[in-house]
Amino acid sequence: MPQSGAIEMPAHSVQAAGGLTNRVPEDAVCSNAECQKPAGRWSLDQGGCVFAGGRPCSAECLEEMLRSTLAREHGLSTAAALAVGTRVRIGEILVGQGVITEAQLERALRSQRLTGAGRLGTWLRQQTQLPEEDFAAALSIQWQCPVFRVGAFAPERMAPFLPKPLVEAFGALPLRISRAPEQLTVCFEDRLDSELLRACERMHGIRVEGGLLASNEFWYGSGELLKAPFPPLRAVSASSLDEMVLAMTQTMVRDAVLNANLVYVHGYYWLRLWLPGKDNSEPLLRDILCTLRLSNEGGAEGQLADEMR
């Protein structure tokens, strides 16, 4: 896996033995569903790019593909959020396992209510010396997922899989990447974030497995990850979806992007760009995280596109 800002292309990208290629079949058509023109009429040398595994034939068709992708992403994000369902309470699991007593659970819940702060697991560990491993095991039953160990964690290798702001905002830790079959493992401290997991799956084009880490291991791994170099990132806000889509299109055309992908997760529009490396080296990554402003006051699309550079 390339490091320091470079990463392998996702599984759905156009690749060749020597890296990226701008060759497409002569009879290939534009990936915009409303267009049937030849895709090759807008070559990579002229500013064209691969987007989400497809080739647009013009900047206008790229813009339409972005709009279609956003509509689909909003639907997928909503579906992932609704799929969580009802889960057994963690306190009931711990009492049922005989790890704590009903009285200990009530005491921890009372402390949580009185202070209005802190997670139940934190109160239980403070008041009962509950081992972190036992609490993580109960969480694995609640969320029906495995508990992992940090092990031989390689933070520089894992940092490119998720932008730093999303790591910090949602407590996600890309832990490892396995081969044959290729699979990314993303861990959390006390719950699974299905929306983020599925967004990672769509971004990278590989299977993504969610899991848990005991608190001490999670915070150790997170600390190491946050010290690693992440791909360059721009955080920008737009006043409307139309403004954002147009700015994304202008940025991709202007910067001679080789490949790009876009996912929506928890109010963030994560656009990943693959840019030409120096001397035919591995393509370089750049991430753009867009959000929508509540106010309609903002700059013109051209200014927003400049902010994305």
Buried (B, 14 or more C-beta within 10 A) or exposed (E): EBBBBBBBBBEBBBBEEEBBEBEBEEEBBBBBEEBEBBBBEBEBEEBBBBBBBBBBBBBEBBBBBBBBBBEBBEEBBEEBEEEEEEEEEBBEBBBEEEBBEEEBBEBBBEBBEEEEEEBBBBBBBEBBEBEBEBBBBBBBBBBEBEBBEBEEBBBBBBBBBBBBBBBEBBBBBBBBBEEEEEBBBBBBBBBBBBBBBBBBBBBBBBBBBBBBBBBEBBBBBBEBBBEBEBBEBBBBBBBEBEBBBBBBBBBBBEBBBBBBBBBBBBEBBBBBBBBBBEEEEBBBBBBBBBEBEEEEEBBEBEEBBBBBE
